[in-house]
Amino acid sequence: MKKKVFLSVLIGALVLFAAACGNNQNDKQTVPIDSKSTYKSVYSKSVFLGDSLLIGLEDVLEDSNVISNAGATALFALNEVDKIANKKPENVFILLGSDDLLWPVDNPIEDSLINYTKLIEEIKGKLPKTKVHVLSVTPVTKEAMKVEPRYKNITDYNKALEKMAVREKVNFIDLSPIFEKHQNLYNKDGIHFTANFYPLLLDHIEKYIDSSTNNGEVSNEL
């Protein structure tokens, strides 16, 4: 019995690793320097927390504004709360869940949302004046879904994620309009993105930036 449990965990870990490593296949493209300067200014007091889907954002924003780890789940992200708190951001944008859906537990969605809730509450506890924004898990291509059928649960996960956001009184930001309006954003694995995605992401969520709600009391130490 112990061998079976160990094997299941090992297989799950390997799947997560494979999904995370797909990010290495990103096509190298360049965001115009002027655009980078604008985005860095707009998001200078924001922190993005996520898995490997956000790694490409480091090429657009300052490294200090992005905390992204390959294979990260809501559980693992709890280890980053102190790091976020030390930065004293006015906004925290969270993109997690893609790897949570692959975690080898009986109910990945339920398990993930328990930890996601803890994550939000810990951030709010340390940064009561900071606005927290939860981003929906991004869709994958049909080809990627054939390789990993568990991605079919993305829609259900996002519905549960939105309910959690309402319950925790934080913003839920649906990213699906980006993919409805734009094509060819994926790299070869059908999960991660080319550089073209990240400016679209930042443009899509910019309206949620409102530092005035903090009355200027949150300093920028990013």
C-alpha positions in Angstrom: 0.0 0.0 0.0 2.8 2.4 0.9 4.5 1.6 -2.4 1.3 2.6 -4.3 1.0 5.9 -2.4 4.6 6.7 -3.0 4.3 5.9 -6.7 1.2 8.1 -7.0 3.0 11.0 -5.4 6.0 10.5 -7.6 4.0 10.4 -10.8 2.2 13.5 -9.8 5.4 15.3 -9.1 6.8 14.3 -12.4 3.8 15.6 -14.2 4.1 18.9 -12.4 7.7 19.1 -13.3 7.0 18.4 -17.0 4.3 21.0 -17.1 6.5 23.6 -15.4 9.5 22.8 -17.7 7.3 23.6 -20.7 7.9 27.2 -20.0 11.5 26.7 -21.3 10.1 26.3 -24.8 8.8 30.0 -24.9 9.6 31.6 -28.2 11.9 34.6 -27.7 10.2 37.8 -28.7 10.8 41.3 -27.8 8.5 43.9 -26.1 9.3 47.4 -27.3 11.5 49.3 -24.9 9.0 52.2 -24.6 6.3 49.8 -23.6 8.5 48.1 -21.0 9.1 51.5 -19.5 5.4 52.3 -19.3 4.5 48.9 -17.8 7.3 49.2 -15.2 6.0 52.6 -14.2 2.3 51.5 -14.0 3.1 48.4 -12.0 5.9 49.7 -9.9 3.9 49.3 -6.7 2.5 45.9 -7.6 3.6 42.3 -7.0 2.7 39.4 -9.2 2.7 36.0 -7.5 2.3 32.8 -9.5 3.7 29.7 -11.1 5.7 29.3 -14.3 2.9 31.0 -16.4 4.2 34.3 -15.0 7.9 33.7 -15.5 7.8 35.5 -18.9 6.5 38.6 -17.0 10.0 39.1 -15.7 11.0 40.2 -19.2 8.5 43.1 -19.0 8.5 44.2 -15.4 11.3 44.6 -12.9 12.3 41.3 -11.3 11.3 42.6 -7.9 7.7 42.9 -9.1 7.4 39.2 -10.0 7.5 36.2 -7.8 7.1 33.1 -10.0 8.1 29.6 -9.4 7.9 26.6 -11.7 5.4 24.1 -10.3 4.1 26.5 -7.7 0.8 25.7 -6.0 -1.3 27.7 -3.5 0.2 25.6 -0.8 3.8 26.4 -1.9 2.9 30.1 -2.3 2.3 30.4 1.4 6.0 30.5 1.8 6.2 33.7 -0.2 3.9 35.8 2.1 6.7 37.3 4.1 8.6 38.2 1.0 5.5 40.0 -0.4 4.9 41.8 2.9 8.5 43.1 2.9 7.9 44.7 -0.5 4.8 46.6 0.8 3.0 46.7 -2.5 -0.3 48.5 -3.2 -1.6 45.7 -5.3 -0.9 41.9 -5.4 -2.0 39.9 -8.4 -2.1 36.2 -8.0 -2.1 33.6 -10.8 -2.1 30.1 -9.4 -4.1 26.9 -9.9 -2.7 25.4 -13.1 -0.3 23.2 -11.2 -2.9 22.7 -8.3 -5.1 20.8 -10.8 -2.4 18.2 -11.4 -1.7 17.6 -7.7 -2.2 13.9 -6.7 -5.0 14.3 -4.2 -8.6 13.1 -4.1 -10.1 16.6 -4.8 -7.5 19.0 -6.3 -9.9 21.9 -6.5 -11.1 21.7 -2.9 -7.5 21.1 -1.7 -6.2 24.1 -3.7 -8.9 26.5 -2.5 -8.3 25.7 1.1 -4.7 26.8 0.7 -5.6 29.6 -1.6 -7.9 31.0 1.1 -5.1 30.8 3.6 -2.8 32.6 1.2 -5.2 35.5 0.7 -6.0 35.8 4.4 -2.3 35.8 5.3 -1.5 38.5 2.8 -4.4 40.6 4.0 -3.3 40.1 7.6 0.2 41.4 6.9 -0.9 44.0 4.3 -4.4 45.3 5.3 -4.2 48.3 3.0 -3.1 46.3 -0.1 -5.6 45.3 -2.8 -5.5 41.6 -3.7 -6.5 40.4 -7.1 -7.1 36.8 -8.1 -6.5 36.0 -11.8 -8.4 33.1 -13.4 -6.4 30.1 -14.5 -5.6 30.5 -18.2 -7.0 28.0 -20.7 -4.8 25.5 -22.6 -5.0 24.3 -26.2 -7.0 21.3 -27.2 -3.8 19.5 -27.9 -2.5 20.2 -24.4 -5.8 18.9 -23.0 -5.4 15.7 -24.9 -2.0 15.2 -23.3 -3.2 16.1 -19.8 -7.0 15.6 -19.5 -7.0 17.1 -16.0 -6.9 20.5 -17.6 -10.6 20.0 -18.5 -11.2 21.0 -14.9 -10.0 24.6 -15.5 -13.5 25.9 -16.0 -14.8 24.3 -12.8 -11.7 25.5 -10.9 -12.3 29.1 -12.1 -15.9 29.0 -11.0 -14.9 27.9 -7.6 -12.1 30.5 -7.5 -14.5 33.3 -8.3 -16.8 32.2 -5.5 -13.8 32.2 -3.1 -12.8 35.7 -4.2 -16.3 37.0 -3.5 -16.2 35.3 -0.1 -12.8 36.7 0.7 -13.8 40.2 -0.7 -11.0 40.4 -3.2 -11.1 41.1 -6.9 -11.5 38.2 -9.4 -10.2 39.0 -12.8 -11.3 36.8 -15.7 -8.5 36.5 -18.2 -10.6 34.6 -20.8 -11.4 37.8 -22.9 -7.7 38.0 -23.8 -7.9 34.6 -25.5 -11.2 35.4 -27.2 -9.7 38.4 -28.8 -6.2 37.2 -29.6 -4.8 34.1 -31.3 -1.4 32.4 -31.3 -0.4 33.3 -27.8 0.8 29.8 -26.8 4.2 28.3 -27.2 4.7 24.7 -28.3 3.4 23.0 -25.2 0.0 24.7 -25.5 0.1 25.7 -21.8 2.7 28.5 -21.5 2.9 31.6 -23.5 5.0 33.6 -26.0 6.2 37.1 -25.1 3.1 38.5 -26.9 0.8 37.4 -24.0 2.3 39.5 -21.2 1.6 43.0 -22.6 -2.0 41.9 -23.3 -2.2 40.6 -19.7 -1.0 43.9 -18.3 -3.3 46.0 -20.5 -6.2 43.8 -19.4 -5.7 44.2 -15.7 -4.5 47.8 -15.6 -8.0 49.1 -14.8 -7.7 47.4 -11.4 -4.7 49.5 -10.4 -6.0 52.3 -8.1 -3.4 53.4 -5.7 -5.6 56.2 -4.4 -7.6 53.6 -2.4 -4.6 53.3 -0.2 -4.5 57.0 0.5 -0.9 57.0 -0.3 -0.1 55.3 3.0 1.5 52.2 1.4 5.1 53.0 0.5 6.9 51.6 -2.5 9.9 49.5 -1.4 9.9 47.1 -4.3 
